[in-house]
Amino acid sequence: MNQVLPLLRRHRWLSIVGLGLALTGCGGSQNWSNNASYVSIGGTVSGLNGGSVVLANNGGDPLTVSANGAFTFALKIAPNAQYAVTIRTQPEGAVCSVTSGGTGAAAFNVTNVAVTCLPDVTVGGAATGLNGGIVVLQNNGANDLAVGADGSFTFAQKIHDGGAYAVTVKTPPNGELCSVTNGSGTASGAVTSVSVNCSAFVRRPLPAIYRTGKAVAYSAYRSGGPGVGEMPTDDAVLQDLSLLHTAGFNLLRLFGSDNVAQKIISLAQSNYPEMRFQLGIYLEGAPASCVDSVNQSQINKAISLANAYSNVVSVSIGNETSFAGNLPASCLASYVLTVRGQVQQAVTADDDYTFYAGLTSSGEKPDLVLPLLDFVSIHTYPLSNAGRWDWQQLSVATGPGRAVAMMNASLQNAVTSYNSVANYLYRDINGNTVTIGNSLPIVIGETGWKATQTNGNSLIELFTANQINQKWYLDLLNGWQAAGTGPVSIFYFEAFDEAWKGTDDGWGLWDASRTARYALCGTPAGDVCNNPVYDGAGYYP
């Protein structure tokens, strides 16, 4: 017995210690006995207007607060332990957030946690110009609202006061286009200032220079590019414009709307007034709400430049955004409407031919965009599309004949791309089913051939990226355009090499040092062409 009792006492002591450890493990640093040496966590709730908000500290100890004023969590924590106050459940009809003092180390009782609640508010405005049709609006990429008459409108779904809103046109009325002003921002109370203005759609004619001019894609960057904020000098831009002028190029496509674009357009207007520009708008990916600060900055600048400079004859919104799959077609359509409603020039959206032919891997279709455009601008590249045409031409004996077959097939690839777009069916602004080719002018906004290999993983580049093939492809394009069976205009990509593009460099008619390549032979900008002209062309051996 004397030996058993100490063992029993020891067993009881271990059980008590074990229970204490278990309680410590469950409660962490919180004091389940509310020992006076521990500290409390609390603060103030404001803005509640009915309903209850449930708070939590360190993910636990839920506290329901149903009225404005002070609150204190039931469980205290050890001195200098960390605390983190969060919202577990929002009240109905409002949103609450911890606006200050929500985290830290509690040396003493904490009383300064601020929880602020804001009510839900409506978003609306007024529509004008509707002529019997129905315009379908969206807010933040959802919440469809059909408006069938002039006057005020209000979305059924509310947003939180202080939240973002972005009203866009999902579907315009038949025969009309609608633009939105004051359509996005941050709510401060009910939003009533959105303005939707509708008017009869009148397609703007393609500028005459598209049919008579010589077009090229131009970028002025020489070193780091836009990613590092490069600003080309006036002298550098004037040198480029002089070379382009000498070669006969008088229709230039720019890719973005910024201070670089403004410099180019301004210098050209003063020194080469016959030059005309297709102004571009760079777009990055955007959420379903279509609200993006970079995109909005580009759009605002483009509208300003288009209205300030008479040598801007067209505006292109985006560059292969739908093909890249980083921007919903609905956002592209809303951007087109925004720009078109504030400029007088013809408007397009440059994209890969697969988008306009309804063939993108992302599944994006051009149907929302096509009724809003004045012309279509497509991209097609034989080297990039090597898997879609027989560039090796193994059925032809190796030698110059295989080079001829390959280059003819490269042009046929461009023709096939063009035809797939021209034959695409969609519903126009009046609800009629039409083909692109029968309803819209089509230009090729980008196509070209590399003069030098920059991508070591590309087999077609390995054998065919040289100056002779570049010359050959350019001549084939010129012949196709002159025959009048294809695009109205072809923007050759590109004027000058851009080393900052890495493996996507080497397309220039001039290299980075502004030395003319063989493709310009026979023009005032180049040397005398060799005889035969295409001697030395590359092909699959």
C-alpha positions as CSV (number, residue, x, y, z in Angstrom):
1,M,0.0,0.0,0.0
2,N,2.7,2.5,0.9
3,Q,4.2,2.0,-2.5
4,V,0.9,2.2,-4.4
5,L,-0.2,5.6,-2.9
6,P,2.7,7.6,-4.2
7,L,2.1,6.1,-7.7
8,L,-1.6,7.1,-7.6
9,R,-0.8,10.6,-6.4
10,R,1.8,10.9,-9.2
11,H,-0.7,9.7,-11.8
12,R,-3.3,12.3,-10.6
13,W,-0.6,15.1,-10.9
14,L,0.3,14.1,-14.4
15,S,-3.4,14.1,-15.4
16,I,-3.8,17.6,-14.1
17,V,-0.7,18.8,-16.0
18,G,-1.9,17.0,-19.1
19,L,-5.3,18.8,-18.8
20,G,-3.5,22.1,-18.4
21,L,-1.4,21.5,-21.5
22,A,-4.4,20.6,-23.4
23,L,-6.1,23.8,-22.5
24,T,-3.0,25.8,-23.4
25,G,-2.9,24.1,-26.8
26,C,-6.5,25.0,-27.5
27,G,-6.4,28.6,-26.3
28,G,-2.9,29.6,-27.5
29,S,-2.0,32.8,-25.8
30,Q,-5.6,33.5,-24.9
31,N,-6.5,33.3,-21.2
32,W,-9.5,31.1,-20.6
33,S,-9.6,32.0,-16.9
34,N,-9.5,35.8,-17.6
35,N,-6.5,36.3,-15.4
36,A,-6.3,39.9,-14.5
37,S,-2.7,40.1,-15.8
38,Y,-3.9,39.4,-19.4
39,V,-5.0,42.3,-21.7
40,S,-8.2,42.8,-23.5
41,I,-8.8,43.7,-27.2
42,G,-11.5,46.1,-28.3
43,G,-12.4,49.3,-30.2
44,T,-15.3,51.0,-31.8
45,V,-17.8,50.2,-34.6
46,S,-19.3,53.0,-36.6
47,G,-21.7,53.2,-39.6
48,L,-23.9,50.3,-38.7
49,N,-27.5,51.0,-39.7
50,G,-29.3,47.8,-38.8
51,G,-28.0,44.2,-38.9
52,S,-25.0,42.8,-37.1
53,V,-21.4,42.4,-37.9
54,V,-19.4,39.4,-36.5
55,L,-15.8,40.1,-35.7
56,A,-13.0,37.7,-34.9
57,N,-9.6,38.0,-33.1
58,N,-6.8,35.8,-34.3
59,G,-9.3,33.8,-36.3
60,G,-11.4,32.9,-33.2
61,D,-13.4,34.3,-30.3
62,P,-16.3,35.5,-32.5
63,L,-18.1,38.6,-31.3
64,T,-21.4,39.8,-32.7
65,V,-21.9,43.6,-32.7
66,S,-25.4,45.0,-33.5
67,A,-25.0,48.7,-32.7
68,N,-22.5,51.4,-33.1
69,G,-20.1,52.0,-30.2
70,A,-17.5,50.3,-28.2
71,F,-16.8,46.5,-28.3
72,T,-14.4,44.2,-26.4
73,F,-13.7,40.6,-27.1
74,A,-14.5,38.2,-24.3
75,L,-11.2,36.4,-24.3
76,K,-8.0,38.3,-23.3
77,I,-4.5,37.6,-24.6
78,A,-1.1,37.4,-22.9
79,P,0.7,40.7,-22.6
80,N,2.8,41.5,-25.8
81,A,1.0,38.7,-27.7
82,Q,-0.1,39.4,-31.3
83,Y,-3.7,40.2,-32.1
84,A,-5.5,40.5,-35.5
85,V,-9.1,41.7,-35.7
86,T,-11.0,40.6,-38.8
87,I,-14.5,40.6,-40.2
88,R,-16.0,37.1,-40.0
89,T,-19.6,38.0,-41.2
90,Q,-20.8,41.1,-42.9
91,P,-24.2,42.7,-42.0
92,E,-26.9,42.6,-44.6
93,G,-27.0,45.6,-46.8
94,A,-23.6,46.9,-45.9
95,V,-19.9,46.1,-45.9
96,C,-17.6,46.6,-42.8
97,S,-13.8,46.8,-42.8
98,V,-11.1,47.2,-40.1
99,T,-9.9,50.6,-41.0
100,S,-7.2,51.1,-38.3
101,G,-5.6,49.5,-35.3
102,G,-6.6,46.0,-36.3
103,T,-3.2,44.2,-35.7
104,G,-0.3,44.5,-33.4
105,A,1.3,43.4,-30.2
106,A,-0.8,44.1,-27.1
107,A,1.4,45.5,-24.3
108,F,-1.7,46.9,-22.6
109,N,-5.5,46.8,-23.1
110,V,-6.3,47.7,-26.7
111,T,-9.2,50.0,-27.3
112,N,-8.4,51.7,-30.6
113,V,-9.5,49.1,-33.2
114,A,-11.7,50.9,-35.7
115,V,-14.4,49.0,-37.6
116,T,-16.2,51.2,-40.2
117,C,-19.3,50.0,-42.0
118,L,-20.7,51.5,-45.2
119,P,-24.1,50.9,-46.7
120,D,-24.9,49.5,-50.1
121,V,-25.7,52.1,-52.7
122,T,-27.4,52.1,-56.1
123,V,-25.7,52.9,-59.5
124,G,-27.5,54.6,-62.2
125,G,-27.8,57.6,-64.5
126,A,-29.7,58.7,-67.6
127,A,-29.9,57.5,-71.2
128,T,-30.5,59.7,-74.2
129,G,-30.9,59.3,-78.0
130,L,-32.7,55.9,-77.9
131,N,-34.9,55.6,-80.9
132,G,-37.2,52.7,-80.1
133,G,-34.4,50.2,-79.6
134,I,-33.0,48.6,-76.4
135,V,-29.5,49.0,-75.1
136,V,-28.2,46.4,-72.6
137,L,-25.9,47.8,-70.0
138,Q,-23.6,46.1,-67.5
139,N,-22.0,47.2,-64.2
140,N,-18.7,45.6,-63.3
141,G,-19.0,43.1,-66.1
142,A,-22.3,41.7,-64.9
143,N,-25.8,42.7,-63.7
144,D,-27.4,43.1,-67.2
145,L,-29.9,46.0,-67.4
146,A,-32.1,46.6,-70.5
147,V,-33.0,50.2,-71.1
148,G,-35.6,50.9,-73.8
149,A,-36.4,54.6,-73.5
150,D,-34.7,57.9,-72.7
151,G,-34.6,58.8,-69.1
152,S,-33.2,57.6,-65.8
153,F,-32.0,54.1,-65.1
154,T,-30.8,52.2,-62.0
155,F,-29.1,48.8,-61.7
156,A,-31.0,46.4,-59.5
157,Q,-27.8,45.1,-57.9
158,K,-26.3,47.5,-55.4
159,I,-22.6,48.0,-54.7
160,H,-20.9,48.9,-51.4
161,D,-20.4,52.6,-50.7
162,G,-16.7,53.2,-51.4
163,G,-16.7,50.3,-54.0
164,A,-15.8,50.5,-57.6
165,Y,-18.3,50.7,-60.4
166,A,-17.9,50.5,-64.2
167,V,-20.9,50.8,-66.5
168,T,-20.4,49.5,-70.0
169,V,-22.6,48.8,-73.1
170,K,-23.0,45.1,-73.5
171,T,-25.4,45.2,-76.5
172,P,-26.3,48.4,-78.5
173,P,-29.7,48.9,-80.0
174,N,-30.1,47.9,-83.7
175,G,-28.8,50.6,-85.9
176,E,-27.4,52.7,-83.1
177,L,-24.2,53.0,-81.1
178,C,-24.2,54.1,-77.4
179,S,-21.2,55.6,-75.5
180,V,-20.9,55.9,-71.8
181,T,-19.5,59.0,-70.0
182,N,-18.9,59.2,-66.2
183,G,-19.2,55.4,-66.3
184,S,-16.6,54.4,-63.8
185,G,-15.3,55.5,-60.5
186,T,-15.6,54.9,-56.7
187,A,-19.0,55.3,-55.2
188,S,-19.5,57.9,-52.5
189,G,-23.2,57.6,-51.8
190,A,-25.7,56.6,-54.6
191,V,-24.2,57.0,-58.1
192,T,-26.6,59.0,-60.4
193,S,-24.2,60.6,-62.8
194,V,-23.7,57.9,-65.4
195,S,-24.6,59.1,-68.9
196,V,-25.4,56.8,-71.8
197,N,-25.7,58.6,-75.1
198,C,-27.0,56.8,-78.2
199,S,-27.1,57.9,-81.8
200,A,-27.6,56.4,-85.3
201,F,-24.5,54.4,-86.4
202,V,-22.8,55.8,-89.4
203,R,-19.8,53.9,-90.6
204,R,-16.8,56.2,-91.3
205,P,-15.1,55.8,-94.6
206,L,-11.6,54.3,-94.8
207,P,-9.2,57.2,-95.3
208,A,-8.1,57.5,-99.0
209,I,-4.4,57.1,-98.1
210,Y,-5.1,53.5,-97.2
211,R,-5.8,52.9,-100.9
212,T,-3.0,55.0,-102.4
213,G,-0.3,55.2,-99.7
214,K,2.6,53.0,-98.7
215,A,2.2,51.6,-95.2
216,V,4.6,50.4,-92.5
217,A,4.6,49.7,-88.8
218,Y,6.9,52.1,-86.9
219,S,8.4,52.2,-83.4
220,A,10.9,54.8,-82.4
221,Y,12.6,52.8,-79.6
222,R,16.3,52.1,-80.0
223,S,17.5,50.7,-76.8
224,G,15.5,49.7,-73.7
225,G,12.0,50.2,-75.1
226,P,8.8,51.2,-73.3
227,G,9.4,48.9,-70.4
228,V,12.2,51.2,-69.1
229,G,10.5,54.4,-70.1
230,E,12.8,55.1,-73.0
231,M,12.2,58.5,-74.7
232,P,13.8,58.8,-78.1
233,T,15.3,62.1,-78.9
234,D,13.9,64.5,-81.5
235,D,17.0,64.0,-83.7
236,A,16.5,60.2,-83.6
237,V,12.8,60.4,-84.5
238,L,13.6,62.9,-87.3
239,Q,16.2,60.6,-88.7
240,D,13.7,57.8,-88.8
241,L,11.0,59.9,-90.4
242,S,13.5,61.1,-93.1
243,L,14.4,57.5,-93.9
244,L,10.8,56.5,-94.1
245,H,10.0,59.5,-96.3
246,T,12.9,58.7,-98.7
247,A,11.6,55.1,-99.0
248,G,8.1,56.4,-99.9
249,F,6.3,55.4,-96.7
250,N,3.6,57.9,-95.9
251,L,1.1,55.8,-93.8
252,L,2.6,54.9,-90.4
253,R,1.1,52.6,-87.8
254,L,2.0,53.4,-84.2
255,F,1.4,51.0,-81.4
256,G,0.6,53.1,-78.3
257,S,-0.7,56.5,-77.2
258,D,1.8,58.2,-75.0
259,N,4.4,61.0,-75.0
260,V,6.5,59.0,-77.5
261,A,3.6,58.8,-80.0
262,Q,2.9,62.5,-79.5
263,K,6.5,63.4,-80.3
264,I,6.4,61.3,-83.5
265,I,3.1,62.8,-84.7
266,S,4.1,66.3,-83.8
267,L,7.5,66.2,-85.5
268,A,5.9,64.6,-88.6
269,Q,3.3,67.3,-88.8
270,S,5.9,70.0,-88.8
271,N,8.5,68.3,-91.1
272,Y,6.6,65.8,-93.2
273,P,3.1,67.1,-93.5
274,E,2.1,64.5,-96.1
275,M,2.6,61.6,-93.6
276,R,-0.5,60.1,-92.0
277,F,-0.8,58.0,-88.9
278,Q,-2.9,55.1,-87.6
279,L,-2.7,55.8,-83.9
280,G,-2.6,52.8,-81.6
281,I,-3.9,52.2,-78.1
282,Y,-1.9,49.8,-76.0
283,L,-4.1,47.6,-73.9
284,E,-3.1,45.2,-71.1
285,G,-5.3,42.5,-69.6
286,A,-8.3,43.7,-67.5
287,P,-10.8,42.2,-65.1
288,A,-14.4,41.5,-66.1
289,S,-15.2,45.0,-65.0
290,C,-12.9,46.3,-67.7
291,V,-11.5,48.9,-65.3
292,D,-7.7,49.2,-65.7
293,S,-5.6,52.3,-65.1
294,V,-3.1,51.6,-67.8
295,N,-5.8,51.1,-70.4
296,Q,-7.7,54.2,-69.3
297,S,-4.5,56.3,-69.5
298,Q,-3.9,55.0,-73.1
299,I,-7.5,55.7,-74.1
300,N,-7.5,59.2,-72.7
301,K,-4.2,60.1,-74.4
302,A,-5.4,58.6,-77.8
303,I,-8.6,60.7,-77.7
304,S,-6.5,63.8,-76.9
305,L,-4.0,63.1,-79.7
306,A,-6.7,62.2,-82.3
307,N,-8.5,65.5,-81.6
308,A,-5.4,67.6,-81.6
309,Y,-3.5,66.4,-84.7
310,S,-4.9,66.4,-88.2
311,N,-2.4,63.8,-89.5
312,V,-4.0,61.1,-87.3
313,V,-6.4,59.5,-89.8
314,S,-7.5,56.4,-87.8
315,V,-7.3,54.9,-84.4
316,S,-6.7,51.2,-83.5
317,I,-7.7,50.0,-80.1
318,G,-5.5,47.2,-78.8
319,N,-3.0,44.9,-80.4
320,E,-3.7,41.2,-80.5
321,T,-5.5,41.4,-77.1
322,S,-8.1,38.8,-77.9
323,F,-5.7,36.5,-79.7
324,A,-3.5,36.6,-76.6
325,G,-6.5,35.8,-74.4
326,N,-5.7,38.5,-71.8
327,L,-8.6,40.8,-72.5
328,P,-12.3,39.7,-72.8
329,A,-13.9,40.7,-76.1
330,S,-16.6,42.5,-74.1
331,C,-14.0,44.8,-72.6
332,L,-12.5,45.5,-76.1
333,A,-16.0,46.3,-77.4
334,S,-16.5,48.8,-74.5
335,Y,-13.2,50.4,-75.2
336,V,-14.1,50.8,-78.9
337,L,-17.4,52.4,-78.0
338,T,-15.6,54.8,-75.6
339,V,-13.1,55.9,-78.2
340,R,-15.4,56.0,-81.1
341,G,-17.8,58.3,-79.2
342,Q,-15.1,60.9,-78.7
343,V,-13.1,61.0,-82.0
344,Q,-14.0,61.6,-85.6
345,Q,-11.5,59.2,-87.2
346,A,-12.1,55.8,-88.5
347,V,-11.7,53.2,-85.8
348,T,-10.4,49.6,-85.8
349,A,-8.9,47.0,-83.5
350,D,-5.8,45.2,-84.6
351,D,-5.7,41.5,-83.9
352,D,-4.4,38.2,-85.3
353,Y,-6.4,36.9,-88.2
354,T,-7.5,33.9,-86.0
355,F,-9.6,36.2,-83.9
356,Y,-11.5,37.8,-86.8
357,A,-12.0,34.3,-88.3
358,G,-13.4,33.0,-85.0
359,L,-10.5,30.5,-84.6
360,T,-8.7,31.6,-81.4
361,S,-7.8,28.9,-78.9
362,S,-9.4,30.9,-76.1
363,G,-12.8,30.7,-77.8
364,E,-13.2,34.5,-78.1
365,K,-15.3,35.6,-81.0
366,P,-15.3,39.0,-82.8
367,D,-19.1,39.3,-82.9
368,L,-19.3,42.0,-80.2
369,V,-16.6,44.1,-81.8
370,L,-17.3,43.8,-85.5
371,P,-20.5,45.9,-85.5
372,L,-18.6,48.8,-83.9
373,L,-15.7,49.1,-86.3
374,D,-15.2,51.1,-89.5
375,F,-12.6,48.6,-90.8
376,V,-10.9,45.4,-89.8
377,S,-7.1,45.1,-89.3
378,I,-5.6,41.6,-89.2
379,H,-2.2,40.1,-88.6
380,T,-0.6,37.1,-90.3
381,Y,2.9,35.9,-90.3
382,P,4.3,33.0,-92.4
383,L,7.2,32.4,-90.0
384,S,4.9,32.4,-86.9
385,N,2.3,30.3,-88.7
386,A,4.8,27.7,-89.9
387,G,2.7,24.8,-88.6
388,R,-0.3,25.9,-90.8
389,W,1.3,25.7,-94.2
390,D,3.8,23.5,-96.0
391,W,7.0,25.7,-95.8
392,Q,9.4,22.7,-96.3
393,Q,8.0,21.8,-99.8
394,L,9.6,18.4,-99.8
395,S,7.6,17.4,-102.9
396,V,9.8,19.8,-104.9
397,A,13.4,18.9,-105.6
398,T,15.9,20.6,-103.3
399,G,17.4,23.7,-104.9
400,P,16.1,27.1,-106.2
401,G,12.8,25.5,-107.3
402,R,12.1,24.6,-103.7
403,A,12.7,28.2,-102.7
404,V,10.2,29.4,-105.3
405,A,7.6,26.9,-104.1
406,M,8.1,27.9,-100.5
407,M,7.8,31.6,-101.1
408,N,4.7,31.2,-103.3
409,A,3.2,29.0,-100.5
410,S,4.0,31.7,-98.0
411,L,1.9,34.2,-99.9
412,Q,-0.8,31.6,-100.3
413,N,-0.8,31.3,-96.5
414,A,-1.5,35.0,-96.2
415,V,-4.2,34.7,-98.8
416,T,-5.9,31.9,-96.9
417,S,-5.7,33.8,-93.7
418,Y,-7.3,36.8,-95.4
419,N,-10.1,34.7,-97.0
420,S,-10.9,33.1,-93.6
421,V,-11.6,36.5,-92.2
422,A,-13.4,37.8,-95.3
423,N,-15.8,34.9,-95.1
424,Y,-16.6,35.1,-91.4
425,L,-20.4,35.7,-90.7
426,Y,-21.6,38.0,-88.0
427,R,-24.7,40.2,-87.3
428,D,-24.1,43.9,-88.1
429,I,-25.4,46.9,-86.2
430,N,-28.9,46.5,-87.9
431,G,-29.1,42.8,-87.0
432,N,-28.4,41.5,-90.5
433,T,-26.2,38.5,-91.0
434,V,-23.3,39.5,-93.3
435,T,-19.7,38.5,-94.0
436,I,-16.8,40.7,-93.0
437,G,-15.6,40.9,-96.6
438,N,-19.0,42.2,-97.8
439,S,-19.5,44.7,-95.0
440,L,-16.1,46.1,-93.9
441,P,-12.8,47.1,-95.5
442,I,-10.0,44.7,-94.5
443,V,-6.4,45.8,-94.2
444,I,-3.4,43.7,-93.0
445,G,-2.1,45.5,-90.0
446,E,1.0,43.3,-89.6
447,T,2.9,40.9,-91.7
448,G,6.6,40.5,-92.5
449,W,9.6,38.2,-92.8
450,K,12.6,38.1,-90.5
451,A,15.9,39.3,-92.1
452,T,18.0,37.6,-89.4
453,Q,17.5,34.7,-87.1
454,T,16.9,35.6,-83.5
455,N,14.9,32.6,-82.2
456,G,17.2,29.6,-82.0
457,N,14.3,27.3,-81.4
458,S,12.6,28.1,-84.7
459,L,13.4,25.7,-87.6
460,I,11.9,27.9,-90.2
461,E,14.0,30.8,-89.0
462,L,17.1,28.7,-89.1
463,F,16.8,28.1,-92.8
464,T,14.9,31.0,-94.2
465,A,15.4,34.1,-92.0
466,N,17.6,36.2,-94.3
467,Q,17.4,39.4,-96.3
468,I,16.8,37.7,-99.6
469,N,13.6,36.0,-98.4
470,Q,12.5,39.2,-96.7
471,K,12.8,41.0,-100.1
472,W,11.0,38.2,-101.9
473,Y,8.0,38.2,-99.4
474,L,7.7,42.0,-99.6
475,D,7.6,41.9,-103.4
476,L,4.9,39.1,-103.3
477,L,2.8,41.2,-100.9
478,N,3.1,44.3,-103.2
479,G,2.0,42.2,-106.2
480,W,-1.0,40.8,-104.3
481,Q,-2.1,44.3,-103.2
482,A,-1.6,45.7,-106.7
483,A,-3.8,43.0,-108.2
484,G,-6.8,44.2,-106.1
485,T,-7.8,40.8,-104.9
486,G,-6.8,41.1,-101.3
487,P,-6.5,43.7,-98.6
488,V,-7.0,47.4,-99.2
489,S,-3.7,48.1,-97.6
490,I,-0.8,46.2,-96.0
491,F,1.3,47.5,-93.1
492,Y,4.6,45.9,-93.4
493,F,6.1,44.9,-90.1
494,E,8.4,46.6,-89.5
495,A,10.4,49.7,-90.3
496,F,13.4,49.2,-87.9
497,D,14.9,46.5,-85.8
498,E,14.2,46.7,-82.0
499,A,16.9,44.9,-80.0
500,W,14.8,45.2,-76.8
501,K,12.4,42.6,-78.1
502,G,15.0,39.8,-77.9
503,T,13.9,36.8,-79.9
504,D,11.2,38.8,-81.6
505,D,13.7,41.2,-83.1
506,G,15.0,41.1,-86.7
507,W,12.0,42.1,-88.7
508,G,13.2,45.5,-89.7
509,L,13.6,46.9,-93.3
510,W,16.4,48.8,-91.6
511,D,18.6,47.3,-88.9
512,A,19.1,48.9,-85.5
513,S,21.9,51.1,-86.9
514,R,19.4,52.4,-89.5
515,T,21.3,50.7,-92.4
516,A,18.9,49.7,-95.2
517,R,18.5,46.0,-95.8
518,Y,18.2,44.3,-99.2
519,A,14.4,44.5,-99.1
520,L,14.8,48.2,-99.9
521,C,17.0,47.7,-102.9
522,G,15.7,49.4,-106.0
523,T,14.2,52.2,-103.9
524,P,15.8,55.6,-103.1
525,A,16.5,54.3,-99.6
526,G,18.4,51.2,-100.7
527,D,21.2,50.0,-103.0
528,V,21.0,48.4,-106.5
529,C,19.4,45.0,-106.5
530,N,21.4,41.9,-107.4
531,N,20.7,40.0,-110.6
532,P,19.0,37.7,-110.1
533,V,17.2,39.5,-107.3
534,Y,16.4,36.4,-105.2
535,D,19.7,34.6,-105.6
536,G,20.7,33.2,-102.2
537,A,17.2,32.8,-100.8
538,G,16.9,30.3,-97.9
539,Y,14.8,27.1,-98.0
540,Y,14.6,23.7,-96.3
541,P,17.5,21.7,-97.7
